[in-house]
Amino acid sequence: MPNVSDYQWPPMETRKVIGKRISRVDGLPKASGRAKYAYDFYRKDLLFGVLVGCPYAHARVKSIDDSAAKAMKGVTAIEWSVKPGSELQWQGQEIVAVAAETEETARDAARAIKVEYEVLPHVVREDDLAAVGNRAKAAGEQVTGDPDTAFKSAAQVHEGFYHIPVLTHCCLEAHGQTVEWTPNGINYWPSTQGVSTVGGDLAQNLNVPANTVHVDMQNVGGGFGSKFSADHWGVMCANLSKNSGGRPVKMMLERNLELMTAGNRPSGFAQIKVAADQDGKIVAWQSKSWATGGIGGGGAPPIPYVFTNIPHVRLNHSAVATNCGGSRAWRAPNHPQASYLTCSALDDLAHKLNMDPVEFFDKNFELTARADTYKWQIRKAAELMEWASKYKPRGSSPGPVKSGVGLAVCTWGGGGHTSNCLATINRDGSVVIELGTQDLGVGARTIIMQVAAETYGLPLSMIDLRIGKNSYPVSGPSGGSTTSGGVSSSTRKATVNALEKLYEAVAPSLGVQPNQLQAVDARIQVKGDPSKAIPWKQACAKLGTTPIQEKGFNDQRRPEGLNASGVGGVQMAEVSVDTETGIVRMKKFVAVQDVGLVLNPKLAESQMNGAVIMGICGALLEERVMDQQTGKMLNADMEFYKLAGIGDVGEIVSVLDMRPTTDKRGVIGIGEPCAVGVVAAIANAVTNAIGVRVSGVPMTPNRVLAALEGRTA
């Protein structure tokens, strides 16, 4: 077996495929519509499932009656998840599912089902902590240093209130699946972030052996942290198939149920007090925060964010349980909230100190875990934003349409997950790479093929990659930006192991030892002597009748230098604000990000751009709106649950920190960190433009006009 050193990534200057701007291999199938998703799935004798959710925020089931639905022609099965006496905790919670020959029949049957409820008291809003009563659970005070004394002796103190709302998952492909229960096992075609793991979850809930569930998913239309488990609807769909004689049942969530039940990003509210000395160094932080993600409450955001070495800190947090659908991981869980709360308060403190925010943040980066990285990034971002010429004191922009700039910071982990890969070299020269991973749309297929092509010295066209089935070697679910590090490392190890075996077969023909060979330009050649070489296919022909099959394993606890964890980023926004209409428009956004070794800059920048667009949604448009009187979500549709379009995002400049010092760290995931600071940067830019803080997001025209009307200047 090769030594650890043999697995290391080639030096930057010698790479032929890794680090190149290669277009994604699945781009054309997706752009042309040939790529198929769970929503596109069709199978012979397919039945259609419809899920029914609870109409109330809090209720108890008194009686159920499905006799009329059962009597309808074309209805094949009905699956209940409740019984009389069941207590339901949010609008949309799963009640019953129906399978029928046609989608129309299934909908008619769902409407024919009668459920009688006892409506119970509910709480669905958390903005007023005093109004939620015993729904708020305090976590207990945390104190570092002596904040009281620090605030008294500080040169400048700022106090402010900031809030960021619940955002719901709104994957363009809603949650769902097709399930077929056969005598040979359960065939399962889900929309999932965990090809290798979701089958076991379904099996456990169905009480069947895990190896009887066969998962197949080649493309997924978005997940962002919400699609790890089989979910209640997956189990219900499987039972509908079983009770329909094993016929396949397709059941995808309706958009309203998707928004109410398929997960959300918790809110964040905080009363913050922060202080600095006469030089602008932060000396103390105090916050009283609360949050909800639904009936399970909401965890404490990691504040003060990034500036974790402030000497004097007092934290109090309460989790508020509301009668709303539960939270799920949402692209850097808790970090966007923490960045917004922290960077808004620090921007306000900088204003009180009459300091340029760039100068203020730069001065305080010594309070972070990676000061040198942030200092380089803030200078690069300021250069690209032309901050020096665009930044003006708050509210000094002339005319009714005012411009402003703002900044924020981010961090994340991104270490590679556990992953197995099987590499096969066949006698005819063909190469097969197999992993039980998924490509969430980030380009995982492309980077795996790049790693294999780099190791073997082959073009991507000669790599046959097979993913998307749980029959392939187990690879971790895609969460926490861990996929790129995991699959690239396991692929590197598997391909190096296989190549070593090929060297052993070829070495006698070239009269050298195996360790004197290298794979370059579709040839196996002697190091330092290109004249002694054998074309790839001729080299593989020496294998005889037995192909080479070698495994590679990435242990997330021992990455061995191939991948790493922990990054930083600086983000800057430029906006225009019409003070007569309250409309905020994006002009420019700059993101500078540390991400370790960059396998494909084109794909990495695309991830950054997508993260920024998601952040713009949260800053200007997106929020869950709950009505306390009825307990209902008022915007559970895509007419009023707003997302950004191409005309809303302005110019996006994404810059990767690809210096040799970062490259040496190995691969680190980039999917999440760039989604973190966007809301904060835009909020600070709006404040810079109009001269007053819009205390909450999204910064809709109403909120902007209210802030302008309420100012005392």
Disulfide bonds with the S-S distance in Angstrom:
none
